[in-house]
Amino acid sequence: MAASVKIDQLTGDNYDTWKIHMRAILKKNDLWDYVSGAIPKPAKTDAKFAEWCKMDGKAESDILLAVSPSELIALDGLDTSKSIWDKLKSMYQSSGPARKASLLKKLVLTRMQEEDDLRKHIADFFDAVKKLKEIGLVVIDELLAILLLYSLPESFTMFRTAMESRDDLPSTEILKVKIIEDYEGRKSKESDQGALFVKRNKVHTYKKGETYVNKNKSECYRCGRYGHYAKECRSKFIKKTKQSAQQLERKTSEQKHTGSISTMLSTTEEVMSGEHKSHVWCIDSGCTGHMCNEKQKLKGFTYVDSELNLANNESTRIAGKGKVSINVDTGSEERRVDIDNVFYVSDLRTNLLSVAKITDHGFEVRFRKSDAIVIDEENKIHMRADRIGNLYHMRLCQSSVSNVEAVKKSIDLWHERLGHLNECDLKIMAKKNFVHGLNIKDNEKLSECEICMSEKQTCKPFPKGISNRTSELLEIVHTDVCGPMRHQSFAGKRYFVTFIDDKSRWCEVYFIRNKSDVFNIFKNYKAEVENFTGKKIKCLQSDNGCEYVNNEFNNFLKTNGITRRLSVPHTPQQNGVAERKNFFFFFFFIGSGDKRAHSPPDGKWLL
């Protein structure tokens, strides 16, 4: 290798870049043809044999000197540069399912954080695309564009929405340029905030007798930097400038249509905070659609997945839409009003009626100091609202919403209390008095549970009868780890691990802080159950997680004569006993985050 050229040694993790550098060096030294096989090895009787061996030896030396000592063992015994090169390629450039899965996972799941470097993120993204192409897996350009858009952080939300609103997505090359332009444009805009500060009197002419003061030695007590006084500090000016700009933006901001449903609520704080009032309906001139905060009120509910942009630059989720019927008091009569296309927004504290939608149906809304009225072309009043604070509350009858259930049904409450148990088992438990206070009528039907629909989707199980339960205790022990949870327990735990005996289905649950604690927990479990039953654990069934598959765990199992059964990657059905048990514990004790109606306070779980 030329002494003037140095590259990082091959460690295994850097093979893709090392390969490019190494090929360049070999070409520079006129040795690549020997490595690639373009100049084949001649016969020993050939006059060129000695020269070929000399040049191939140089190529072999260049390659070996660029490989770290830990990787050299695998190359021992190889006598040509081509055989060494091919061996390295087979070791680090596999095209099997594991490498494909790893690269696809990197492509789909990698997310850029706000503090990350954008250009590096894009380079890593297209590097994964290139590697997939090298092993014969080509991803269509349109899908790549979508993956790239959704790998960007939250600050690109407006850019992403603008791209999605187009008829056709741009190609990935054009999209890459537009992403960088948007990023640089926003950075430039932020830096311009500092440029608003204009320093006056840049040149000061000192008069006779005036003392010169070296500001480079003066420390600003506002920002702590040297070179200026506090009265000249830019940080104070920039802070005021940003505050003024934000105030101006709040006053002059206009509604923008960006493909998602948007709204500018003049009373955002009042409708998004405070007490949840499901029975209150307010007329709002800023919202672009009718909105309801309680799903049970909506008839003909259909799921919609969209965003609602608020006037305070925050956003919330629209989960669906339907029809609502309310009974209103016009002052002279009571009447029923049917409202179509009402969006379900659970974060709202009050329900909203859009002035724009009301006027679209030919009605007129008149706001007055103390009230507001909705009239038709003949000046007949259809709805009336009383002003309370800054909001106009609809005047409703006592029975304001026709399709609201006043109290949640008993079967629905017990369904949630018992870990979202199915209707059939709930009725069996009630009939046999298994639970004190569990009273469910035979004609009661379980309502549609959104949590069950979203959280209980599983892979299709294997056909029954493929495996039989063992005949002895501890012949097979099933185990699996669940976590990390979004919130830690009161004891600081984020995971739990289960050990289940195949014959008796007896289950032990241990709560742990880290996955690395599994090995010590298993040793404690082994000592306890073997002492209790007088039998030995013969086989451990688990997945391929690193908490189970490591040298320390492997050596312990071998020493104690315990065989191991591992499930095939991405096939949780093969470890179904532990997987289903963990799923039950997760649902019963922890729940699905803040979706559960009876989740613990502050997102904590109790164990």
ABEGO torsion letter per residue (X at the ends): XBAABBBBBBAGAAAAAAAAAAAAAAAAAGAAAAAAGABBBBBAABAAAAAAAAAAAAAAAAAAAABBAAAAAAABGBABAAAAAAAAAAAABBABAAAAAAAAAAAAABBBBAABBAAAAAAAAAAAAAAAAAAGBBBBAAAAAAAAAAABBAAAAAAAAAAAABABBBBAAAAAAAAAAAAAAAAAAAAAAAAABBBBGABBBBBBGBBBBBAAABBBAAAGBBGBBAAABAAAAAAAAAAAAAAAAAAABBBBBAGBBBBBBAAAAAAABEBBBAABBBBBAABABBBBABAAABBGBBBBBBBBBBAAGBBBBBAEBBBBBBBBBAGABBBBBBBBGBBBBAABABBBBBAAAAAAAGBBBBBBAABBBBBBAAGBBABBBBBBEABBBBBBBABABAABBABBBAAAAAAAAAGGBBAAAAAAAAAAGABBGBBBBAABBBBBBAAAAAAABBBBBBBBGABBBBABBGABBBBBBBOBBABBBAAGBABBBBBBBAAAGBBBBBBBABAAAAAAAAAAAAAAAAAAAGBBBABBBBBABAAABBAAAAAAAAAAGBBBBBBBBGBAAAAAAAAAAAAAAAAAAAEBEAABAABBBGGBBAX
